[in-house]
Amino acid sequence: MRGFPWSLVCKSVWKVHIAKFSLLVGSIFGYLVFGILADWFGRHTVLITSVLFMLVFGLTVAFSVNVPMFSTLRFFEGFCLAGITLSLYVL
């Protein structure tokens, strides 16, 4: 029986921390970028855009094939999640 393509136990446990960290870093950059964009284009536009991109990145992260792809997509998920959180909080 063949196991999971990229194991996340024992020697590879650091990959889990990289994925968590990439989500947080994406959130930091998302708050900065979407805060400025919300001031320029409006909260509602940023909210709809963030939700649509969150849908795309959320679906693609489920089909990631390796850790760099997973971490990159989690970064963009955090980026879009920040736009959603920021817009809903202010609205």
C-alpha positions, 0 to 999 in steps of 0.5 A: 500500500502506498502512503501519502505522497508527502508525509508530515510526520517525524522528520517532516514535521517542520512542513506543517509549521511552514504551512501555518506560517505562510497563512499568517504571513499572507494575512499580514500582507492581505491586511495591508493591501486590501486595506488600501484597496478598500479605501480606494474602491470600496469595502463591498468590491473588496469583499466580493473580490476576496470571496471569489479568490478565496473560493479559487484558492480554497479549491486549488489547495485541496488538490496541491501535490507538494509542500511548496504548492500547498504553502503558496496556496495557503499564503494566498488563502490568508491573503484573501481571508484578510480581505474578507475579515477586514471588509466585514468588520468595517461594513 
